[in-house]
Amino acid sequence: MSSSAARALKRIVKDYKHIKNSDDYDDSFKVSPIYTSDFDENGEISELPDMFHWGGHIYGPSDTPYENGAFPIDIKFTTKYPIEPPSIKFNCKIYHPNMTSCGMICLNILKRKPDGDWSSAWTLGAVLLSIHSLMEKSNPNDPLNTEAANLYKNNRERFNAIATKWTTDYAKI
């Protein structure tokens, strides 16, 4: 393993322990490394965590169209983490001004400088809380989904109806 991969793994493990040992995130998300199957030295199948590839759910905030939804997410780290941000996307459709229907997320902290605000000081827990907060308070002035942003600004009732339906159809608990 390269030294940059070892540093990345050390930081990923630190973030994992922080998330696992904190009650601060229970209502917002649950994530963990994805386990992959492999053969051990005896030819037996064993399950090993892939610390560079995680999965989980972000839970829809209360009093939003996303309430009662569990939105599956995919998280990938490079060997340059935390110098580079993780790649995070939803694995289901979501109707939101700052997210595409295929799960891409428009959030400056997920982009490196100079275009974004990523800093190695950001922890995975803080990033996931920021995504959860974005679900609660959209930013229609910096949209990734212009149709949803226009509806959010001009017809909130219709926007809420569509977002609620998509939550029910694609992210129901």
C-alpha positions, 0 to 999 in steps of 0.5 A: 500500500502506498504512503498516500493510501495508508494516510487515506486509510488512517483518516477514513478509519478515524472518520468511521470511528467518530461516526460509529461512536457518536449519537449525533448522527442517528437521526440524519444518516447511517453509513458503513464500509461495503463488505466484499467477498473474497477467498481466504488462504484456505479457499473459504469465502470471507467477507472483508470491508472495503474501507474506500467504498461505503454505503448507507442512507441519509434520512429525510429531515422532518417537516420536509417533503423528504420526511420518512424517506431513507435515501440510499447513498454511495460513498467512494474515497480516493487514496488522496483523501482527505486532500481530495473530497469523497465522491458521494451520490444518491442511489435513488431518484430525488427531486431537489433543486441541488440534486439531479434525478440520478443522484448527483449532489451540488454542494461546494464542500464536495468540490476542491478549490478553487471551484469548491470549498473542500478542506481536509478539515471536513470529516465525513460526518460533517459532510453527510450532515451538510447534505442532510441540511441541504435536503432541509433547506434547498439553495434554488439560486445555485441549482443542479436541477433547474426545473425543480429550482424554478418550481421550488421558487414559483410554486412550492406546493407543486414542488412539495407534492412532486418531492413527496411522491418521489420520496414515497416511490424511491426512498420509502423506509 
